[in-house]
Structure formats: C-alpha cells, structure tokens
Amino acid sequence: MVEIVPLACDIAERESDLDACTAKLRQPPPSPDEAVGPVSPDQPYFVFLHSLHAIAAKNGIAIPQISYRLAEPDKGSTMRRYFIETTFTTRYEQFRGFIFELRTLPGIRCEKLSVSQPNIAETKVEVRLQCAFLVEAAP
C-alpha cells in the first residue's frame, strides 16, 4: 500500500529535518578546556592537536596548513617529541589571545616565532610558528 502525503506536510517535515541538521553543523568547536584531559594514555598528542585548533578557532584564527612530525627518540628515553610548524595571517589582537591560551597547554614549547607586517597600511600580521610538544610514550 502506498501512502499519499500532502505536499505541505512533506515539505514541512523535510524543512524540520534540514533545520536539525543545520543546527548540528553550527555547534561551536569544543573549548580547549574540554580537550586538555586525554581519553587514554596513548592519545595526548591527538588531544593536543585538537586543543591547538580549538584555541585558534576560539580566537578567530584560521590555520590553513600545519605540518606535524615526530622527532627521532632519544635512546632509552620514554618521552616522545613532536614538532609542529604553521604559517597564518591574522590580526595582532587575535594572535596575542591565541599565544596566551596556547601557553596554558601542558607539554608545549614555542621554539621559533616570527611575526611580520608586510604592509604597514594593513592591520594583519603574518605569523610563522614552530612548536614542540613533549609527551611520555605509552608503555
């Protein structure tokens, strides 16, 4: 048996479903505070990456590209060191907020930082950031 649904009811139901999907997509990213505690001992690096991007989004910074690599481990060491490098353009005030919050993440160290303003007439600065993230390796 085929059920015939009036067009207005069908459209209303589809709009309701679409509104629900749109609301899910518009949810803000989790705050960095929610992402600081690792889920398991093997995941602190991924939690750090999530926190880095959440802090950037919170401060209105878009990071178009970021490079990650694992450093060669020291012999006999239980620590892992990851290097993160990125370049982005933002306003100076947003950058200051980003760096201030980034420093609160455990295990991170900013190793190289370059901030330049190529055009004095613009309010944006170009940032090149290199960080290291140190974490104890899972047994």
C-alpha positions in Angstrom: 0.0 0.0 0.0 1.3 3.5 -0.9 0.7 6.4 1.5 0.0 9.7 -0.1 1.3 12.6 1.9 0.1 16.1 1.2 2.8 18.2 -0.3 2.7 20.8 2.5 3.2 18.2 5.2 6.1 16.6 3.3 7.8 20.0 2.8 7.4 20.9 6.5 8.9 17.5 7.6 11.9 18.0 5.3 12.4 21.5 6.4 12.4 20.3 10.1 15.0 17.6 9.3 17.1 20.2 7.4 16.9 22.6 10.3 18.0 19.9 12.8 21.0 19.0 10.5 21.9 22.7 10.2 21.8 23.2 13.9 24.2 20.3 14.4 26.7 21.8 11.9 26.6 25.2 13.6 27.6 23.9 17.0 30.9 25.6 18.1 34.1 23.5 18.4 34.8 22.2 21.9 36.6 24.6 24.2 40.3 23.9 24.8 39.4 23.2 28.5 37.3 20.2 27.4 40.1 18.9 25.2 43.0 19.1 27.7 42.3 15.8 29.5 43.4 12.8 27.4 41.0 10.0 26.8 43.7 7.3 27.1 47.4 7.3 27.8 48.1 6.8 24.0 46.1 9.9 22.9 47.7 13.0 24.4 49.2 14.2 21.2 45.9 14.0 19.3 44.2 15.8 22.2 46.9 18.5 22.0 46.2 18.9 18.2 42.5 19.2 18.9 43.2 21.8 21.6 45.5 23.8 19.3 42.8 24.0 16.6 40.1 24.8 19.2 42.2 27.6 20.6 42.8 29.0 17.1 39.1 28.8 16.3 38.1 30.5 19.6 40.4 33.4 18.8 39.1 33.7 15.2 42.3 32.4 13.6 42.1 30.1 10.5 45.2 27.9 10.2 45.2 26.9 6.6 48.1 24.5 6.8 50.1 22.9 9.6 53.0 20.4 9.5 53.5 17.7 12.1 56.4 15.3 12.5 57.7 13.0 15.2 61.4 13.6 16.3 63.8 10.7 16.5 63.5 9.3 20.0 66.5 9.6 22.4 67.9 6.2 23.2 66.5 4.9 26.5 64.0 7.8 26.8 60.3 7.3 27.4 59.5 10.7 26.0 58.2 11.5 22.5 58.8 14.8 20.9 56.6 16.1 18.1 57.3 19.2 16.0 54.5 21.5 14.8 55.1 24.2 12.2 52.5 26.6 10.7 52.1 29.9 8.9 49.0 32.0 9.0 47.7 35.6 8.7 45.7 37.2 11.4 45.1 40.5 13.4 47.6 41.1 16.1 45.0 41.1 18.9 43.7 37.7 17.8 47.3 36.4 17.7 48.0 37.6 21.2 44.9 35.8 22.6 46.0 32.7 20.7 49.5 32.6 22.1 48.3 33.5 25.6 45.9 30.4 25.6 48.4 28.2 23.8 50.9 28.6 26.6 48.4 27.0 29.0 48.5 23.7 27.2 50.7 21.2 29.1 53.7 19.8 27.2 54.0 22.6 24.6 57.0 24.8 24.0 57.2 27.6 21.3 60.6 27.2 19.8 60.5 29.7 17.0 58.2 32.6 16.4 58.3 35.2 13.6 55.7 38.0 13.3 55.8 40.4 10.4 53.6 43.1 9.0 54.4 43.2 5.2 52.2 46.2 4.5 52.1 48.9 7.2 48.6 50.1 5.9 47.0 46.7 6.8 46.1 45.6 10.3 47.0 41.9 9.7 50.3 40.3 10.5 52.0 37.2 9.1 52.9 34.6 11.7 55.3 31.7 11.4 55.2 29.5 14.4 57.3 26.4 15.3 56.4 24.5 18.5 57.5 21.3 20.1 55.1 19.0 22.1 56.6 16.6 24.6 54.7 13.6 25.9 55.6 10.5 27.8 55.3 7.5 25.5 52.8 4.8 26.3 54.4 1.7 27.9 
